[in-house]
Amino acid sequence: MLTFLAKRTATLVAAVLLSSYAVFLIPYVTPGDPVRKIIRSRVAGDVVDDSTVKALSESLGLQDPLPIQYLRWLGDFFTGDMGLSHVSRTPVADQVIPALGITLSLVIVALGTAVLVALPLGIIAALRQGGRTDKLITTITQSFIAMPEYWLAPLLVLVFALKFSLLPSAGWSTPASMVLPAATLALRPISFFTSAVRSGVIDALEAEHIPAARARGLSRTQTILHHVVPNGLVPLSTLFAVWFAGLLGGSVIVEVIFAIPGMGRLLYDAVINSDIPLAQGGVVLVVGLAVATTTLADFLHRILSPKVGGTLA
């Protein structure tokens, strides 16, 4: 276990460093003078005078080799100094932290909803394996995969906001504002979660310890609750983490359509406005959190699998 943890931690650190270095190089691989771009991200006001640019470049260490600049930039990042936004001239951290909080809230609600729906559906489908109920649940949930967010979001707005005026069509002012975007993000995960739970429960039902549990006097319901369902939930933990990581940076379409001031919308605006410091700060935060989440899920899966199996023997 310690070896596994060490390897996963090393992978986490390497992934974050590589991705952050790629983000750091954005000013150098995009059109324009990279020195002027970097200076704009650190000094308020437009710098146009060549002598001023040279002096600031030397004082900021922009003449140093790129690895040295990267280490300095990374150190500033971890102390909360992500530079100044080109557009608003305000610290990047003051924008990305609140935006990340909004996106996290949206993603947690969406995936939490998906789990609450998928759990009973997956269990019921597994217990009715091959029957009409199983086929119906599988058919309906699998159809959710063919409903992309850019199609589903306008449809929900048209029906629930414009037609029946039940929910807000955009914004982030009340809890009701979260319903439509969360539902949009939850639909496709429901399909994958239901399939994972169904497969896990079916595998658990076919395990050798199930007849032994029944022979000890446990009822069918007790056997399912204590011996089958826990095994069915193990694959869900990894799948949840994968979707969590994906939605952190993949909620752009939903946040743009519903005018949500989250990380996806912020990164979208940063790209549109060529706001490099804002894009850098947002991408590094999202990538770091996503990699950390998937690593934690792998670790928990490694812990839970033998424990669950042990309780079932």
C-alpha positions in Angstrom: 0.0 0.0 0.0 2.8 2.4 0.8 4.4 1.7 -2.5 1.2 2.3 -4.3 0.7 5.6 -2.4 4.2 6.7 -3.2 3.8 6.0 -6.9 0.4 7.7 -7.1 1.8 10.8 -5.3 4.8 10.9 -7.6 2.4 10.7 -10.6 0.3 13.5 -9.1 3.2 15.8 -8.6 4.6 15.0 -12.1 1.3 15.6 -13.8 0.8 19.0 -12.0 4.3 20.1 -12.8 4.1 19.2 -16.5 0.7 20.8 -16.9 1.7 23.9 -15.0 4.9 24.2 -17.1 2.8 23.9 -20.3 0.5 26.7 -19.0 3.5 28.8 -18.0 4.7 28.7 -21.7 1.5 30.1 -23.1 2.9 33.7 -23.4 5.9 32.3 -25.3 4.0 30.2 -27.8 1.2 32.7 -28.6 1.6 35.6 -31.0 3.1 38.8 -29.6 6.0 39.8 -27.5 6.1 37.4 -24.5 8.0 39.9 -22.3 5.4 42.5 -22.7 2.6 40.0 -22.0 4.2 38.9 -18.8 4.9 42.5 -17.7 1.2 43.3 -18.3 0.3 40.4 -16.0 2.4 41.8 -13.2 2.3 45.6 -13.5 -0.9 47.7 -13.7 -1.1 50.0 -16.7 0.0 49.7 -20.3 3.7 49.5 -20.8 4.8 50.9 -24.2 8.1 52.6 -23.7 11.0 50.3 -24.7 13.3 51.5 -21.9 10.6 50.9 -19.3 10.0 47.4 -20.7 13.7 46.7 -20.5 14.0 47.9 -17.0 10.9 46.0 -15.8 12.1 42.9 -17.6 15.4 43.0 -15.8 13.8 43.7 -12.4 11.2 40.9 -12.8 13.9 38.5 -13.9 12.4 37.9 -17.4 15.9 37.7 -18.8 16.5 34.5 -16.8 16.3 31.0 -18.4 12.8 29.7 -18.8 13.2 27.0 -16.1 14.3 29.7 -13.6 11.3 31.9 -14.5 9.0 28.9 -14.2 10.1 28.0 -10.7 9.7 31.6 -9.7 6.3 31.8 -11.3 5.2 28.5 -9.6 6.4 29.8 -6.3 4.4 33.0 -6.7 1.4 30.9 -7.7 1.5 28.7 -4.6 1.7 31.9 -2.4 -1.5 33.2 -4.1 0.2 35.6 -6.5 -1.2 34.7 -9.9 -0.6 38.0 -11.6 -3.0 40.7 -12.8 -5.8 40.2 -15.2 -5.1 41.9 -18.5 -8.8 43.0 -18.8 -9.8 44.0 -15.2 -6.3 44.9 -13.9 -7.3 43.0 -10.7 -5.5 40.1 -9.1 -6.3 36.8 -10.8 -6.7 35.0 -7.5 -9.6 37.4 -6.6 -11.4 36.1 -9.7 -10.6 32.4 -10.0 -11.2 31.5 -6.3 -14.8 32.6 -6.2 -15.4 31.2 -9.7 -14.0 27.8 -8.6 -16.3 27.8 -5.6 -19.3 28.3 -7.8 -18.3 25.5 -10.2 -17.5 23.2 -7.3 -21.0 23.8 -5.9 -22.6 23.2 -9.3 -20.6 20.0 -10.0 -21.2 18.5 -6.5 -25.0 19.1 -6.7 -25.1 17.7 -10.3 -23.1 14.5 -9.4 -24.8 14.1 -6.1 -28.1 14.1 -7.9 -26.8 11.6 -10.4 -25.7 9.3 -7.7 -29.1 9.5 -5.9 -30.9 8.6 -9.1 -28.4 6.0 -10.4 -28.1 4.0 -7.2 -31.7 2.7 -6.9 -32.0 2.4 -10.7 -28.8 0.3 -10.9 -29.7 -1.9 -8.0 -33.2 -2.5 -9.3 -31.9 -3.3 -12.8 -29.4 -5.8 -11.4 -31.9 -7.5 -9.2 -34.2 -7.8 -12.3 -31.4 -8.8 -14.6 -32.7 -9.7 -18.1 -36.2 -8.8 -17.2 -38.4 -6.0 -18.5 -37.5 -3.7 -15.7 -33.8 -4.1 -16.4 -34.3 -3.5 -20.1 -36.4 -0.5 -19.5 -34.0 1.1 -17.1 -31.0 0.3 -19.3 -32.7 1.7 -22.4 -33.8 4.9 -20.8 -30.5 5.6 -19.0 -28.4 4.7 -22.0 -30.4 7.2 -24.1 -29.2 10.0 -21.9 -25.7 9.6 -23.4 -27.1 10.9 -26.7 -28.3 14.2 -25.0 -25.3 16.6 -25.1 -25.4 19.7 -22.8 -25.6 22.2 -25.7 -28.8 20.6 -26.8 -30.4 19.7 -23.4 -29.7 23.1 -21.8 -31.7 25.2 -24.2 -34.5 22.6 -24.2 -34.8 22.8 -20.4 -34.8 26.6 -20.5 -37.5 26.5 -23.2 -39.8 24.2 -21.2 -39.2 25.1 -17.5 -38.2 28.7 -17.8 -40.0 30.2 -20.8 -43.0 27.9 -21.2 -44.1 27.2 -17.6 -42.0 30.0 -15.8 -41.1 27.5 -13.0 -37.4 28.2 -12.8 -34.9 31.0 -13.7 -33.4 30.8 -17.2 -30.0 32.2 -16.2 -28.0 33.7 -13.4 -26.7 32.5 -10.0 -28.8 34.6 -7.5 -31.0 32.0 -5.8 -30.9 28.2 -5.1 -33.5 27.8 -7.8 -30.9 29.1 -10.3 -28.9 25.9 -9.8 -31.7 23.5 -10.8 -31.6 23.6 -14.6 -27.8 23.7 -15.0 -27.4 20.9 -12.4 -30.0 18.8 -14.2 -28.2 19.4 -17.5 -24.9 18.2 -16.1 -26.4 15.3 -14.2 -28.2 13.6 -17.0 -25.3 11.9 -18.8 -23.5 10.8 -15.5 -26.7 9.1 -14.5 -26.3 6.8 -17.5 -22.7 5.8 -16.6 -23.4 5.6 -12.9 -26.4 3.4 -13.3 -24.5 1.0 -15.6 -21.6 0.9 -13.1 -23.8 0.1 -10.1 -25.7 -2.5 -12.1 -22.6 -4.3 -13.2 -21.1 -4.1 -9.7 -24.3 -5.5 -8.1 -24.5 -8.3 -10.6 -20.9 -9.3 -10.0 -21.6 -9.3 -6.3 -24.7 -11.4 -6.6 -22.7 -14.1 -8.5 -20.0 -14.2 -5.8 -19.5 -17.5 -3.9 -20.1 -15.9 -0.5 -23.8 -15.0 -1.2 -25.2 -18.6 -0.7 -23.1 -18.8 2.5 -24.6 -15.6 3.8 -28.1 -16.9 3.1 -27.2 -20.2 4.7 -26.3 -18.3 7.9 -29.9 -17.2 8.1 -29.8 -13.8 6.5 -32.8 -12.8 4.6 -32.5 -11.8 0.9 -32.9 -8.1 1.8 -30.2 -8.3 4.5 -27.9 -10.1 2.1 -28.4 -7.5 -0.5 -28.0 -4.5 1.8 -24.9 -5.8 3.7 -23.1 -8.0 1.2 -24.2 -7.0 -2.3 -24.7 -3.2 -2.4 -21.3 -2.3 -0.8 -19.5 -4.2 -3.5 -21.6 -2.5 -6.1 -20.6 0.9 -4.9 -16.8 0.3 -5.2 -16.7 1.0 -9.0 -18.8 4.1 -8.5 -16.1 5.8 -6.5 -13.6 5.9 -9.3 -16.3 6.8 -11.9 -17.5 9.6 -9.7 -14.0 11.1 -9.4 -13.5 10.9 -13.2 -16.7 12.8 -13.9 -15.9 15.2 -11.1 -12.6 16.0 -12.7 -14.1 16.2 -16.1 -16.9 18.6 -15.1 -14.6 21.0 -13.3 -13.2 22.1 -16.7 -16.0 20.8 -18.9 -18.9 22.8 -17.6 -18.1 25.7 -20.0 -21.1 25.2 -22.2 -23.6 25.0 -19.3 -22.1 28.0 -17.5 -22.1 30.1 -20.7 -25.7 29.2 -21.6 -27.0 29.8 -18.1 -24.8 32.8 -17.5 -23.2 31.3 -14.4 -20.0 33.1 -13.2 -18.1 29.9 -12.6 -14.7 28.6 -13.7 -15.9 27.4 -17.1 -17.3 30.8 -17.9 -14.3 32.5 -16.6 -11.9 30.5 -18.7 -14.1 31.0 -21.7 -14.0 34.8 -21.3 -10.2 34.6 -20.6 -9.6 32.9 -23.9 -12.0 35.2 -25.8 -10.3 38.3 -24.4 -6.7 36.8 -24.6 -6.4 37.3 -20.8 -3.4 35.0 -20.4 -2.8 35.4 -16.6 -6.5 34.6 -15.9 -6.4 31.6 -18.2 -3.1 30.4 -16.6 -4.5 30.7 -13.1 -7.7 29.0 -13.9 -6.2 26.1 -15.8 -3.6 25.3 -13.2 -6.2 25.3 -10.4 -8.6 23.1 -12.4 -5.9 20.6 -13.5 -4.4 20.4 -10.0 -7.7 19.7 -8.4 -8.8 17.3 -11.1 -5.5 15.2 -10.8 -5.7 15.3 -7.0 -9.3 14.1 -7.1 -8.6 11.1 -9.4 -5.6 10.2 -7.3 -7.6 10.2 -4.1 -10.3 8.1 -5.8 -7.7 5.5 -6.9 -6.3 5.4 -3.3 -9.8 5.0 -1.8 -10.6 2.3 -4.3 -7.5 0.4 -3.4 -8.5 0.6 0.3 -12.1 -0.2 -0.1 -11.8 -3.1 -2.4 -10.0 -5.5 0.0 -12.1 -4.3 3.0 -15.4 -4.9 1.2 -14.2 -8.2 -0.1 -13.0 -9.2 3.4 -16.3 -8.5 5.0 -18.0 -10.6 2.4 -15.9 -13.7 2.9 
